[in-house]
Amino acid sequence: MGMFCYQCQETAKNTGCTVRGVCGKTDDCANLQDALIYVLKGLSVYAEAARENGAIDNKYGRFITQALFATITNANFDNAKIYKLILAACDIRDELKSLAGKDITVEGGNWRPANIEEAESVGAAHGVLSQANEDVRSLRELAIYGVKGMAAYADHASVLGYEDPVVFDHMITALASTTKDLSVEDMIAMVMKTGETAVTTMALLDKANTESYGNPEITEVNIGVGKNPGILISGHDLKDLKELLEQTQGTGVDVYTHSEMLPAHYYPEFKKYDNFVGNYGNAWWKQSTEFDSFNGPILMTTNCITPVKDSYKDRMYTTGMAGYPGLTHIEDAPEGKMKNFSAIIEQAKKCPAPTQIEEGKIVGGFAHAQVMALADKVVDAVKSGAIKRFVVMAGCDGRHKERSYFTDVAEGLPKDAVILTAGCAKYRYNKLALGDIGGIPRVLDAGQCNDSYSLAVIALKLKEVFGLEDINELPISFDIAWYEQKAATVLLALLYLGVKGIRLGPTLPAFLSPNVAKVLVENFDIKAIGDVKADIDAMMAGV
C-alpha cells in the first residue's frame, strides 16, 4: 500500500519515508496512525461546535491528548492498539456530534472502519499527501506536529492531576483548522498560537513536576552499576518512575534511568529511595546495544522505542501510550491506585546484575529555580567578563553522523562560554571534561526536553536582571538539535517568545516547504547549522 511520513528529522533523504519508516514503523502502522489523525480532525470539528454550547468536559481533550501522543515518532508501533484508538475516536466523535446540536458536514464524519484493513486504506488515502498544495500542507503539518508534541507534555501533566482547558481547547481548534480553507496568514497565526499554547503547556508540566517532586537541584549522578539485579526505566514519565521505586523498595532490585529519564535524579523526592542507583547508558538510539548489556527488564514509559531485538524482547515492557507488538503492556491503574509492576520486579530478581559499560558521575539539575538561586553568581560572572556567552544546545539526539557537529561545537567553544541544555541532545557532550567558570559548570543541564521551558525562564529572567527590552539582546545563542515533534513544539514556543537567530540541525525539517521555510527565515532568522568553526565564531560574535 505504501506510506508517507516526514514528521521526524531522520526521514528518508530528508524528503519522506515511503516504504518503511527509518524509525522502524511499517507502512500499515503509518497508515493506521494517519487514519487516527483523520478521525481526530473530524472529532475536533464537532468538539468546536459542541464548545459553542458551553465548556465541554476535559475527558474529550484528555482523549485527544493521548491519541496524538500515540502517533509521535517512536511511541507506538502496535497496530492493534492504534486500531483500538481509532474505534474509540469514532465513538467520541459521535458523542460530540450529538452535543453539537446542529448539522455539520465533516469529511468522514460518519466513517467507522469495518476492520483494520479498511482503516489502513482510509489512512493511506487521507494522509499527509492528500493535500496537494505543498505550502498549505506544510503549515497544516507544522500545526499538527506542534500539537502532537504538546500532547506528550500535556499527558505527563494530566497523569499528575494537572490539566488546563486552554491547552485542550487549542488542540481542538488547531486540528479543526486543518479541515478548513484558511488563508496563509490565518494558518501562520494558528502555528504561532500553537507556540503560545506550547509555553502554557510546558509551564503546566513544570508546575506538575515541581509541586509533585520538588524543584530540581544540583546533583551528581552515578553512571556505574551496583551488584544487585536492576530494572531500567526509559522514556519521560516521572509518575511511572515514582510508582516503580515504591514497589521495588526492599526487594533487592535496583532501579536505573536511561536516556531522557536521567533528570529524574535531580528531583528531591526521588533521592529518598536507596535503590535508585544511577543512570545507565546514553541517548535513546543506543538502546539496541545498551539494553542487551543491562541484563534486566526494561520499562518504556513513553516514546523513543527503536525496533526491539529478540535478545531482550522477553524482558522489555511498555506502559502509557507507548506500544510495540509482542511486548507486555502494563495497563493504567484504577483511580487512586498504582500500576502493577510486580511482573517486572519478579523477572528482575532472576536476572544478573547490569554489565558495567562506564563509570564515574555526571552533574545536572540546573532548572530555572536552581539557576535563579545562583543568579548573583551568574550575573557577576557575566558582568566581569568571565562568562562571555551562553549557548543553548537543547533538543534531541539521533543516529545521524552529522550530529557529531554538536560534540565538536561543545569542545570548540571558548572556555568563557557556558552551554545551557535540556533533552537527550546533552549526551553528545555531557560527559566531556569541559570544566567550570568560577565554580559554574560549563554544561548546565536543565533536564528533559520539556524542561526547555526552564531555559526560556532563565533567559527571560536574565533579560529582566540586565534591564533589557529584547531577549535577543542577551549574550545567548541558540544551537538546537531536533528529532521529533516535541522538538517542533519547543521551537514554536521559542518563536512565540520572540527568540531570533536560532540555528537548527542537523537538517531543516522536511515538512517545511521552501516558501514556509522562507517565511521563518525572514521573520525569525532561523538558520541551518553549518561549519563548526564558522558557527562558533558567529555565535560568539552574537550573529
N, C-alpha and C positions, 0 to 999 in steps of 0.2 A: 504493500500500500504506500510505503514511503512516509516521510515526515518532514517537518521543517521546524527548526528551533535555533534561535540565535540569542538566547537570553543570557548566556554566560560568556566570559572572556575567552575561553578556550574553544569556542565554536569553530567548526572545521573551516580552515583557510580564512578565518575571520569574516566569513560570509554567512554560514549557517550549516547545521548538521542536517543531512537529508536521507541518510540510510540508517545510522545509529548514532546516538549522542556520544560525543567524546567522554561525557560523564559516565557512560555505560547504559544510558536509557535506550530501550528498544523502541522501534517505530510504533508498536502497538501501545506501549506505555505513554509515549509522547502524544499520540492521538487521543488517548483517554484523558490525559491532562488538558488537552485543548478542548475536548468535549465538556469537561468540568468548567473551564473558564467560560465557554459558550453559554452554559446554563446559568452561571453566576451573573453574567451580564444581563440576561433577561430577568432573573430574580431581582436584580438591583433596580431595574426599571419599575417593577411592581412595588418594590420597597420604597422608592421615591414617591410613588403615588399614595401608598399607604401612609407615609410620613406626613403628607399634606393634611391628613385627617387627625394628626396629633403624633406625639412621640411614639415610636414603636419599641417593642421590648428589645433589650440588649441581646437576647438569645439569637436574634437574626444576625446582628453584627458579629456575635461570637462564632456563629457557624461560618460566615463568610471568611472570617479571620483564619479559622482552622483549615478550611478548604483551600484558600490561597496558599497557606503555609505548606500544604502537601504538594504544591506544584513548583516550589522553588528548587533550584539546582541541587542535586544530590540529597534530596529529602526523602522521597517516597518512590520506590521502583515497583511497588506491589500492585499489579493490575487489579486484583480483586478488591483491594482497599480503595483504589481510585474509583472503581465502578460503584462501589457502595456509596461513596461520597456523591457521585452523580445522581444516584437514585434519591438520596436524602435531599440533594439540592432541588430536585424536581418536586418533592413533597413540600419543601419550604416555599418554593416559588408559588405553588398552587395555594398555599395558605396565605401568602402575601397578596396574591391575586384577589382573594375574597375580601381581604382587609382594604384593598384599594378602593372598592366600592364603585368602580366605573370601568367602562370598556376601554381597554388599551390594546393596541396592536403591537405585539412584540414578536420578532422573528424567533421561531422555536418556542413560543410561549406555551404551547400545548404539547411539545415534544417530550416523550418519555421513551427511552430505549427499551426495546423488547428483549434485548440480550446484549452481551458485552461486544459482540462483533458489530452490531448496529451502532453502538456508542463510539467504537473506534472509527467507523466510516464517517459519522457525523463530525467527529473531531477533526478528521483529515480534511473534510470539506469546509469547515468553518475555522480553520487555524489561522495563523499569522498572515499567510499569503492570500487569504480570501479578500483582503483589502488591497486593491490593485495600485492605488496611489501611494508611492513609497514615502512621501512626506507625511501624509495622514497616518499611514501605518506606523511610521517612526514615532510620531508624537503620541499616538494611542498606546503603543507598546511601552514607551517611556513612562507614561502614567500608570500602566498596568504593572510594570516591573517595580515602580516606586511603591505601589500599594502592596505588592507581594512581600517586599522587604519589610514594610511597615507592619504587615500582618504577623510576621515572625516575632517582632518586638512586642506587638500588642498581645500576642498569645502568651508570651512569657510573663507579662504583667497580669494578664487575666487569671492565670493559674494561681497567682499570689493574691487574688481578690481585688486587683486594681483595674478598673475599666473606665473609659471616658467615651460617652456617646458621640462626642465630636469626632473622635477617631473612626468609630464605626460609620457615622454619617458620611464622612469623606470617602471611605472605601466604597460605599453605595453610590455616591454621586460620581466618583471617578469611573467606576465600572459602567454605570449607566451612560456616562458621556461618550463612551466608545461606540455606542449604538446610534449616536445622533450625528447629524450633518452640521458639525460646528465649524466656525471659521478657524483659520490658522491662529489668529490672535486669541480666540477663546480656548483653543487646545493648549496653547502655550501657558495661558493663565491657569488652566487646570493642572498642568505639570508643576507650575510654581506653587499652587495651592497644596499640591502633594508634598512639596518641600516644607512648607509651613506646618502641615499636619505631621510630617515626619519628626520635626522638632518637638511637637507636642507629645508624640508617641514615645520618643526616646527619653523625654523628661519624665513621663509617666513611669516608664520602666526603671529609670534611675531611682525614682521615689519608691517604687515597689521593692527593689532590691535593697536599698539602704535602710528603709524602715523595717524590712524583714530580717536583714542580716548584719546591719551596721555599716558605717562608712568604711570603704577600703582604706587600709593603712599600709605603710611601707613594710614589706615582708620579704624575707629570704626564703626561697622555695627550693627544697631538695630535689635534685634531678637524678639521684641514685635510687637504689632499691633496698628493701629490707629482706629478711629471711622468711617472712610469712607468705602464704599464698595471697593473691590480690585480685581485686576487681578493678578494671579500667573503665572510667566513665568519660565519654566524649560528647561533643555537641555543645549546647549552651544553657540547658535548663537547670537553674540552681535549685529549684524545688525538688527535682528528682535526686540531685546530689544530697540534699538535706535528708530526704527520706531513706536513701541508701545508707548514709552514715548512721542514722538512728538504728537501722535494722542490722548493721554489721557490728555494732558495739558488743564487745565481749565474745565474739565468735572466733577470734583468732585470724580473721580475714582483714587485710589492709585494703585501703581504697586509694587509688591513684587517679589523677586527672590526665587528660590527653587533649592536645590542641587548644581549642577555644575554652576549655574548662579550666585552664591554668589560672585565670584570675580569681577563681573561687577561693584560692589560698589567701587572698588579700582581705577577705571579709572576716571580722572578728568572730562572728557566730560559728564559723566552721573550725576555728582554731581550738575549740574545746574538745574536739574528737581526737583522741590519741592515736587512732588507727588511720588518720588522714595523713598519709606518709609523704606524698610529693607528686611531682609531675613526671610522666613517662613519655619520652619521645618528643615529637616536633609537630609540624603542621599536618592538617588532615590528609594531604595527598601521600604521606609516607606510611599510612596505616597498613598497607599490604605487607610491609616487612615488620613494622613495629608491633602489630597485633600478633604476628607469629611468635615473636620473641617474648612477648609479655607472658605467655603460657596460660593465663587465667581467663575468666569470662570478660567480655566487653559489653558495655551498655551504651548504645547510641541513643541519645535523648532528642536529637534534632537532626538537621541536615548535615552534610559533609560525609555521607557514606560513599565509598568507592566500591566498585564491583568486588563482591565478597569471595575470598578464596576458600576452597574446600578445606584447607589446613586449619582454619579457625571458624568455619561456618557453624559447627556444632556448639560453639561456646560464645556466639555473638547474639545479642538481643536488641530489639528496638522498643521504643515506647513513644508516647505522644503522637505527633503527626509523622514521625519517621516510619519507614517501612521498607522491607526488602523480601522478595519471595524466598521461602524456605527458612526464614529466621523466626524464632519465637518472639511474639509481641507481648509486652507487658501492658495490660489494659489499664485504663484510668480507674481510679478507685471511687466508690460512692462518696458523696459529700461528707466531709469531715473525717474521712479515713485516709490511710496511706496506701500507695500502690504496694502490691505484694511482690517483693524482690526475693522471696525465700528460695526459689528455684536457682537463681543466680548465685546466691550465697552458698547453697549446698553444693553446687558444682564447683565453686571456687575452693572449697575445703579439700577437694580431691585433686587439685591441680598443683603442680610445682610452683615455687616462688618465681617471680619475673626474672628473666635473664637481664643482667645489667648491661646497658648499652652506652652509658655515660655516667659521669659522677660530678659532684660539685653543687653549687647553688646559683640561682639567678634571683635578681631583685625586681620587685614590681610593687604595685599598689599606689600609683600616683594619679588617682582620680581627682576630681576637682576639689573635694573637701581637703584632701591631704596636701595638694599643691597650694591651696589658699592658706593653709596653716604655715606653709613655708614662704608665703608671699613676700614678706620683707626681705628674706634672704635672696629670693629670685630677683626682686626689683633692684636691690643693691648691686647684684652681680651684673645686671643689665646696665645700670647707671655707671658703674665703674668700668665697663667695657670688658669685664671678664667673660660675659656671655654676649656675643655679637649677633647671634641669630638662633631662632628656634625653627626647626624643620619638622613639619608634621608628616610623618611617614606611616600613616594608618592604613587600614584596609585588609585585603585578603592576600594569602599566599596561593601559589598554584604550581603546576608542573613545568611550565614553560622555562626553558633555559634562560630566556631573556630576563627572567626575574632576578638573575644574579646582579642585574643593574642596581637593585636596592641594597644588596650587600656592599657593592662597590661604592655606592654613594655614602653609606654609613661609614665605611672605612676611609673614604677620601675627604669627608667633611673636615674643615679645620677644627682644631682642638677647642676653639671657643664657640662651637655650635652645639646645641642640645637637640636631640631627637625626641619629639613627642609622638607616642604611638598608641594604637589600640587595634585589636583584631589580630588575626593569625599572621599578618604580614610581618609582625615582630620577629617571627622565627628566622627571618633572613639575617638578623643582626643582634638579637637579644642575648646571645651567648658569646659575643665578641668582647674582648677586653678593651673597651673604649674609654675607660677611666671616668673621672668626675671633674667638676669645676667647683673648687672650694667646698667640696662635700656634696655637691649636687650631681647625681649620676648623669652621664651624658645620654642615657636612654631612659626616658620616663614613661613607663608602661601604665596606661590608664585602665586597661582591661580588655574586655571583649569588643567585638565590632560595634555593638550598640553603645559602648562607652565612648565612642567618638563624640557623643554628646558632652562628655567631660572635657574633651579638648576644646570644644566650642565655648563652653562655660569659662574655661581658663583664659581663652583668647579675649572673650568679652570683658572679663574681669580685669585683665591687664590693660585693655583699652581704657577702661574706667580709671584705673590707678594712674596711668600716664596722661590722663586728661585728653585723650584723642577723640576726634569726631568720627573717624572711619576705621573699622577693623583692619583695613588694608594698609594703614599707616604703621601698624605694629611691625617689629622685626621678625615676622613669621612668614615662612614659605610653606606651601602645601605640595607634597610629592607623594601622590596617593596610588597605591596598588589596588586594583579592583578585580573581582572574580564573578560574583553573582549578584542577585537582586537586592540583598541588604546593603551592598556597597553602592548600588544605584540610589537607594533611599538616602544613605548618608550624603552622597554627592548632591542630591536635590536639597537636602537640609542645609548644606553649606552654601549653596547658591542662594537659597532664600535668606540666609543670614548676611548675604552681601559679600561673601568671600570671592575674590577675583584672583586670576593668575594661577589656578590650580593646574599642576602637571599630573597627567593621568596615564597609567600604563599597566601592563606592558604594551597594550594596543588600545586605541579608542574603541568604544563599543560598536559592534557590527550593526546594532539596531538604530544607530544614528545615521539617517540619510545625509548625503552631502549638504543639503540645504539646512537641515536641522542642526547639523554639526556647525555650519557656518553661523547660525544664529547664536549658538552657545559661545563660539569663539569671539564673535563681535560684541556680545553683551557681557560676557564673563571672563574673556581672555583665557579660556581653557586651552591647554597645550598638551600635545603628546610628549611623553618623555623622550629624551634624545641621548646625546653623548654624555657620559658620566661627568667628565671634567667640565664640559661646557655648561651642563645643568648646575653643577655645584657653583661654578663661578657666577652664573646668573642669579641663583638663589641667594648667595652671599651678598650680591650687589642689590638685592631686592627687586629683581625683574624675572 
